[in-house]
């Protein structure tokens, strides 16, 4: 089945470049030139992935990310940011984006990132379909087959990347995992040592499964190394 990509950018030259190259790579491409239009299309057209510029008229990319996640729409989002704008990268991830790419970029790199995100989502579904055992840690339940997780019996609203990270941590309960190992296993392509993306997603997960994020009972920080999934002490 042909995957649908929504490109939201107000620069006609970038839209034309991305649309042409993505279609040449076999994707179906929809485009929007302002944030409000992009938000409506993301909400109603069910794209498989969104390529989203942050600097947009009408509604900026940050607000689009925020609203889509509030609407429980977990479509993967690849954000486009200004070169070296660390604040925008991190804020975009904190608002629910799955990946980022800095301008200027090559069409080949965009295609590679899009394919990697879609492959991870598909691989996670295929892997989970082969597993029928849930993972239970304290009040946390992870169901690989359904691609769902619950905390205190309430369903967690997770982006695809958050679920993959939670599943990986839960599958390796009690094992110390380095940030680089998590990057390699969950993101599975080179981030050139950009381990901050791991920390941002860990912070997201803690907000959803920890009673007190300052004293986490589930995802423990191993200072200077990485993280470890544990259960609450009274389990």
PAZA-969502 format. One line per field, with one value per residue: residue in three letters; residue number from 1; x, y, z of N, C-alpha, C, CB in turn. Coordinates in steps of 0.05 Angstrom, whole numbers. Glycine has a CB too. Layout:
N
res	(ALA ...)
n	(NUM ...)
n.u	(X ...)
n.v	(Y ...)
n.w	(Z ...)
ca.u	(X ...)
ca.v	(Y ...)
ca.w	(Z ...)
c.u	(X ...)
c.v	(Y ...)
c.w	(Z ...)
cb.u	(X ...)
cb.v	(Y ...)
cb.w	(Z ...)
END
This chain:
235
res	(UNK UNK UNK UNK UNK UNK UNK UNK UNK UNK UNK UNK UNK UNK UNK UNK UNK UNK UNK UNK UNK UNK UNK UNK UNK UNK UNK UNK UNK UNK UNK UNK UNK UNK UNK UNK UNK UNK UNK UNK UNK UNK UNK UNK UNK UNK UNK UNK UNK UNK UNK UNK UNK UNK UNK UNK UNK UNK UNK UNK UNK UNK UNK UNK UNK UNK UNK UNK UNK UNK UNK UNK UNK UNK UNK UNK UNK UNK UNK UNK UNK UNK UNK UNK UNK UNK UNK UNK UNK UNK UNK UNK UNK UNK UNK UNK UNK UNK UNK UNK UNK UNK UNK UNK UNK UNK UNK UNK UNK UNK UNK UNK UNK UNK UNK UNK UNK UNK UNK UNK UNK UNK UNK UNK UNK UNK UNK UNK UNK UNK UNK UNK UNK UNK UNK UNK UNK UNK UNK UNK UNK UNK UNK UNK UNK UNK UNK UNK UNK UNK UNK UNK UNK UNK UNK UNK UNK UNK UNK UNK UNK UNK UNK UNK UNK UNK UNK UNK UNK UNK UNK UNK UNK UNK UNK UNK UNK UNK UNK UNK UNK UNK UNK UNK UNK UNK UNK UNK UNK UNK UNK UNK UNK UNK UNK UNK UNK UNK UNK UNK UNK UNK UNK UNK UNK UNK UNK UNK UNK UNK UNK UNK UNK UNK UNK UNK UNK UNK UNK UNK UNK UNK UNK UNK UNK UNK UNK UNK UNK UNK UNK UNK UNK UNK UNK)
n	(1 2 3 4 5 6 7 8 9 10 11 12 13 14 15 16 17 18 19 20 21 22 23 24 25 26 27 28 29 30 31 32 33 34 35 36 37 38 39 40 41 42 43 44 45 46 47 48 49 50 51 52 53 54 55 56 57 58 59 60 61 62 63 64 65 66 67 68 69 70 71 72 73 74 75 76 77 78 79 80 81 82 83 84 85 86 87 88 89 90 91 92 93 94 95 96 97 98 99 100 101 102 103 104 105 106 107 108 109 110 111 112 113 114 115 116 117 118 119 120 121 122 123 124 125 126 127 128 129 130 131 132 133 134 135 136 137 138 139 140 141 142 143 144 145 146 147 148 149 150 151 152 153 154 155 156 157 158 159 160 161 162 163 164 165 166 167 168 169 170 171 172 173 174 175 176 177 178 179 180 181 182 183 184 185 186 187 188 189 190 191 192 193 194 195 196 197 198 199 200 201 202 203 204 205 206 207 208 209 210 211 212 213 214 215 216 217 218 219 220 221 222 223 224 225 226 227 228 229 230 231 232 233 234 235)
n.u	(17 11 44 21 42 43 64 81 95 114 146 149 189 214 171 159 207 209 160 166 212 196 152 177 203 163 120 56 38 13 3 10 6 4 -1 -52 -82 -50 -57 -112 -112 -78 -110 -156 -144 -114 -56 4 51 78 112 139 146 171 167 114 59 -5 -11 38 89 100 53 18 39 29 -28 -45 -27 -56 -105 -104 -81 -34 1 64 113 159 199 221 274 308 378 421 388 378 340 289 290 290 243 205 208 192 139 118 137 170 219 273 299 350 352 397 376 384 344 350 364 318 282 307 301 245 232 257 229 177 190 206 157 126 157 153 99 98 132 105 60 77 83 51 50 38 72 82 94 93 43 42 26 44 25 47 25 -22 -2 -5 -7 -18 -30 -43 -91 -110 -110 -51 -34 7 60 84 140 148 121 152 201 185 168 216 248 217 220 271 277 308 358 414 415 450 450 468 459 404 391 411 381 326 319 351 385 439 450 491 512 474 447 408 358 340 336 295 250 248 235 183 157 162 128 80 78 98 87 112 154 204 223 229 198 197 227 292 347 413 466 508 509 460 396 349 297 254 212 162 182 149 127)
n.v	(-24 44 95 153 219 279 342 401 465 532 551 554 532 493 459 442 416 374 347 329 294 258 234 211 172 138 152 178 244 298 368 427 497 531 536 527 503 458 433 420 384 344 326 306 278 232 220 180 197 260 314 369 437 486 542 575 609 630 585 559 507 483 491 461 409 404 409 365 322 330 320 266 245 207 206 197 249 287 339 401 443 506 511 487 505 491 496 496 444 410 428 416 359 351 366 325 309 261 259 300 346 387 449 473 417 354 325 270 257 270 233 186 192 193 141 111 123 104 51 35 39 2 -45 -49 -62 -111 -141 -141 -169 -220 -233 -253 -245 -204 -150 -138 -92 -72 -24 -18 -39 -70 -83 -115 -139 -111 -62 -25 7 8 45 40 17 51 72 90 148 146 165 134 128 135 90 48 58 51 -3 -28 -15 -40 -93 -104 -105 -87 -85 -46 5 39 107 110 58 55 93 66 19 34 80 67 88 132 183 215 216 246 245 271 267 219 230 267 237 199 232 246 196 187 227 203 154 157 170 210 249 268 232 178 113 74 83 89 133 122 151 187 147 118 89 50 3 -10 -40 -14 -9 -35 -76)
n.w	(0 -17 19 52 54 89 74 105 95 84 44 -23 -58 -27 -16 -68 -81 -42 -52 -105 -100 -60 -84 -127 -99 -88 -55 -36 -38 0 8 47 57 100 172 195 154 148 198 196 153 173 213 188 140 149 144 136 156 178 151 177 178 225 227 209 176 204 240 280 275 324 353 322 330 386 388 357 387 433 413 410 365 338 295 264 267 231 243 214 225 238 224 275 316 375 416 390 368 414 440 402 403 455 451 423 373 330 307 281 232 208 172 122 82 48 -4 -6 46 74 53 71 126 131 111 150 197 183 174 225 253 225 233 288 293 266 297 346 332 332 383 443 496 550 584 650 700 762 766 713 649 589 524 473 427 418 412 454 518 589 649 717 701 663 596 562 526 475 432 371 376 431 451 430 457 510 508 496 541 581 564 576 631 692 671 657 611 562 538 485 469 471 432 387 387 389 358 316 275 255 300 310 362 389 443 471 451 471 526 526 509 549 592 575 580 634 655 645 671 722 790 817 785 800 835 809 803 766 715 722 730 711 731 688 651 632 631 670 674 727 777 824 893 929 901)
ca.u	(0 26 43 13 58 34 85 70 116 105 165 142 212 218 148 162 229 201 138 177 230 181 135 195 210 140 101 34 45 -5 17 -5 25 3 -5 -80 -89 -35 -70 -137 -106 -68 -132 -177 -135 -101 -30 20 72 77 137 127 164 163 160 91 38 -31 -7 65 92 98 24 7 47 14 -57 -49 -23 -79 -128 -98 -72 -6 16 92 120 186 199 243 282 331 403 432 369 374 315 267 292 281 215 189 207 176 111 108 149 185 246 277 319 357 356 388 377 382 320 357 364 290 271 318 288 217 231 266 206 156 200 204 129 118 172 142 74 103 144 85 41 88 84 25 52 40 93 71 114 78 18 46 21 50 14 60 7 -42 13 -18 3 -37 -19 -66 -114 -118 -94 -33 -33 36 68 97 167 146 114 176 220 173 169 244 256 203 231 298 273 330 383 423 417 463 436 476 446 376 391 416 360 300 319 366 403 459 443 517 516 455 431 388 332 332 328 269 229 247 219 155 147 159 104 57 77 109 71 130 176 229 232 216 198 199 250 313 370 439 481 532 508 435 371 341 269 249 185 162 195 130 115)
ca.v	(0 69 111 181 238 307 362 427 484 555 559 538 517 469 441 430 397 351 333 315 273 238 220 194 150 120 160 196 269 320 391 450 520 546 518 520 483 433 420 408 360 323 315 295 262 208 214 160 213 288 329 394 460 499 570 575 628 621 568 549 478 475 490 438 385 404 404 338 303 334 307 237 237 200 204 205 276 295 368 415 465 521 498 492 517 469 500 487 415 398 435 400 332 351 369 300 301 236 263 326 349 415 461 461 387 342 308 242 253 270 206 166 195 184 112 99 126 86 23 29 35 -24 -66 -53 -76 -139 -155 -145 -189 -246 -236 -254 -241 -176 -144 -125 -82 -56 -16 -14 -62 -65 -104 -113 -147 -90 -36 -9 5 19 50 41 8 71 70 112 159 146 167 109 127 131 62 32 61 38 -32 -37 -14 -61 -119 -107 -98 -93 -83 -19 10 65 124 102 32 61 105 46 -1 45 98 50 100 149 210 228 220 264 229 287 257 197 242 280 216 188 252 243 172 191 243 187 130 161 186 233 248 274 207 157 86 56 88 100 144 113 176 185 124 114 85 23 -1 -26 -38 -1 -25 -52 -94)
ca.w	(0 -19 43 48 69 89 77 113 93 69 23 -47 -69 -10 -21 -95 -80 -27 -65 -128 -93 -46 -103 -142 -81 -86 -35 -43 -23 3 17 59 57 125 195 199 134 155 221 187 136 190 229 172 117 159 132 150 169 172 150 187 184 249 222 190 181 214 263 277 277 352 360 308 346 411 384 347 409 451 400 410 339 343 270 267 257 226 242 201 241 229 231 301 335 394 431 373 366 439 445 383 413 479 444 412 348 332 296 270 211 206 146 96 81 21 -8 0 75 82 45 89 153 128 109 176 215 174 179 254 260 214 247 315 290 258 320 366 323 337 412 455 525 560 603 673 719 780 755 685 632 561 507 447 405 412 410 474 546 609 676 735 685 643 571 558 499 468 404 363 387 460 456 424 478 534 504 497 569 595 555 588 659 710 656 653 582 557 519 458 463 466 406 366 386 385 334 297 256 268 310 315 390 400 462 484 442 489 551 522 508 576 607 567 591 664 660 641 687 748 808 823 765 812 848 793 813 743 698 739 716 720 725 671 633 618 645 677 681 750 788 850 914 943 882)
c.u	(18 22 38 30 45 58 73 94 106 124 160 165 217 196 152 184 222 180 149 194 215 163 153 203 186 119 79 37 22 11 -1 15 23 -5 -34 -89 -75 -48 -96 -132 -95 -90 -152 -169 -120 -75 -15 43 69 105 130 149 153 154 139 72 12 -28 21 67 90 69 10 13 30 -15 -62 -47 -46 -104 -125 -92 -42 10 45 97 150 187 224 249 305 357 413 413 361 348 291 267 280 252 197 186 189 146 100 118 166 214 249 299 324 360 384 392 376 357 326 356 335 277 281 305 259 215 238 243 184 164 198 176 119 131 161 116 78 114 122 65 51 90 56 26 54 63 80 93 99 50 19 42 27 41 26 42 -12 -28 1 -4 -17 -22 -43 -92 -124 -99 -77 -34 -3 40 82 125 167 139 138 196 210 174 197 254 243 213 258 298 298 357 389 428 429 446 442 462 417 373 393 392 332 298 333 377 419 449 468 520 496 436 410 360 322 322 300 246 227 230 190 143 143 135 79 55 88 91 86 154 203 240 219 220 202 224 271 336 396 459 506 531 482 412 366 312 268 220 186 171 175 116 117)
c.v	(25 86 140 199 266 325 389 447 508 565 541 522 492 449 427 409 371 334 316 290 251 221 201 169 131 128 177 221 289 344 412 473 538 527 509 499 456 418 406 383 338 310 299 276 237 202 194 174 242 300 358 415 474 527 572 598 615 606 556 519 468 472 467 412 382 397 375 318 306 321 277 227 232 194 213 232 279 325 378 440 481 508 507 505 495 472 489 456 402 404 419 371 331 354 345 293 276 239 291 326 379 424 473 431 378 326 279 237 253 243 185 167 185 154 99 101 106 57 16 23 8 -47 -71 -68 -105 -154 -161 -166 -217 -252 -236 -250 -212 -174 -128 -117 -63 -50 -11 -40 -54 -88 -101 -119 -125 -63 -16 -12 19 24 55 36 29 71 95 122 163 150 140 106 122 102 44 33 47 8 -42 -37 -36 -89 -125 -98 -106 -90 -54 -15 38 81 116 76 37 75 85 27 10 63 85 64 123 177 225 235 239 250 245 278 235 210 255 259 202 206 250 218 175 207 226 163 133 178 212 231 254 251 183 129 66 60 103 110 132 135 171 162 121 110 55 22 -19 -23 -23 -20 -43 -72 -123)
c.w	(0 7 36 66 66 93 83 114 76 48 -2 -59 -53 -15 -48 -95 -65 -41 -89 -119 -77 -64 -120 -125 -76 -66 -49 -26 -23 14 29 62 82 148 199 179 140 178 213 171 153 206 213 149 124 144 148 165 160 172 155 192 209 245 200 196 192 240 261 282 305 361 347 323 371 408 375 370 429 440 398 382 340 317 273 254 254 223 228 216 229 239 258 321 355 409 415 371 390 445 427 393 438 473 428 384 351 323 286 249 208 177 145 97 52 19 0 30 85 76 64 116 152 127 136 196 208 179 208 263 250 228 274 314 283 282 341 358 328 367 424 485 531 580 626 693 738 768 725 670 603 545 479 424 398 408 429 501 565 635 694 720 665 619 569 529 492 439 397 376 418 467 451 447 504 532 507 526 585 589 567 617 676 697 652 623 578 538 490 450 457 439 384 364 380 361 310 272 269 275 317 344 403 419 476 475 460 515 548 522 535 594 601 580 621 671 659 659 715 765 815 804 777 828 834 805 790 727 714 722 728 712 709 651 617 636 651 685 706 758 814 872 928 925 892)
cb.u	(-19 18 69 -17 87 12 103 56 142 99 195 132 237 220 122 169 253 191 117 195 252 164 120 221 220 149 114 6 70 -29 33 -18 20 -16 5 -98 -80 -7 -76 -153 -86 -47 -147 -194 -118 -120 -13 31 101 59 153 112 164 185 185 76 31 -45 -29 85 118 112 10 17 77 16 -68 -30 4 -84 -131 -122 -79 -4 2 111 107 198 198 235 290 329 425 457 344 397 311 268 321 299 211 201 235 185 107 79 165 172 251 284 310 382 335 404 354 407 310 385 380 274 278 349 289 204 251 290 195 149 228 216 112 124 201 137 57 122 166 71 34 116 102 11 77 13 117 49 138 92 8 74 -8 81 -17 84 -8 -62 12 -47 31 -60 1 -68 -136 -118 -112 -4 -49 49 88 100 182 125 90 189 225 144 158 262 249 173 232 319 248 327 382 448 389 491 443 506 449 364 414 442 359 291 332 348 387 483 424 520 543 438 450 391 334 356 348 268 236 275 229 154 166 184 102 56 92 137 65 139 170 226 223 229 172 174 242 323 371 447 489 556 513 437 347 359 253 268 173 133 208 109 127)
cb.v	(0 85 108 185 238 312 363 425 472 578 555 557 535 476 457 451 411 359 353 334 284 251 239 210 160 93 176 183 281 313 403 443 537 570 531 545 493 440 441 429 368 335 338 316 280 184 240 139 201 303 325 389 481 498 586 548 644 604 546 563 470 496 516 436 386 432 424 331 307 364 319 222 259 176 220 184 297 281 380 421 456 550 505 509 528 469 530 499 406 408 465 400 322 375 394 302 324 215 242 346 336 421 483 473 375 325 310 235 275 293 199 170 224 196 103 114 155 90 20 52 58 -25 -60 -25 -63 -140 -138 -119 -185 -248 -214 -280 -256 -167 -129 -142 -68 -30 8 -2 -73 -60 -102 -131 -172 -87 -25 -16 19 -1 75 69 0 100 67 103 186 120 191 107 152 150 54 41 91 47 -39 -19 14 -59 -121 -91 -110 -120 -98 -12 8 61 153 99 13 79 125 31 -15 60 124 29 111 152 209 253 230 277 217 317 248 179 263 296 196 184 280 240 148 205 266 178 108 174 170 233 267 298 207 157 80 59 104 79 175 85 189 183 98 91 97 11 -13 -17 -65 9 -7 -34 -91)
cb.w	(24 -44 59 53 59 111 51 141 81 88 33 -69 -69 20 -20 -116 -66 1 -76 -145 -76 -24 -122 -150 -55 -80 -13 -41 -34 22 -6 87 33 124 219 197 106 162 243 171 114 209 242 160 100 156 129 131 161 193 122 213 160 270 214 191 155 194 267 296 265 370 353 279 353 424 364 325 423 455 372 422 317 361 247 254 275 200 270 171 269 239 210 298 321 414 437 346 362 462 442 356 419 497 427 410 335 315 273 292 184 222 140 73 97 15 -37 -10 89 68 16 92 162 103 87 187 215 145 168 270 248 184 249 328 269 235 332 372 293 325 425 449 535 573 590 687 705 787 769 679 635 557 506 446 413 434 381 476 548 614 676 749 703 656 547 566 497 477 398 333 381 472 438 397 484 538 476 480 581 590 525 572 671 720 630 669 568 546 524 456 487 488 404 372 413 411 342 287 231 249 333 298 395 377 483 477 413 495 559 495 486 588 602 536 585 675 641 612 673 746 834 853 742 831 878 765 827 726 672 759 719 707 751 687 649 599 630 699 658 774 791 856 934 956 854)
END
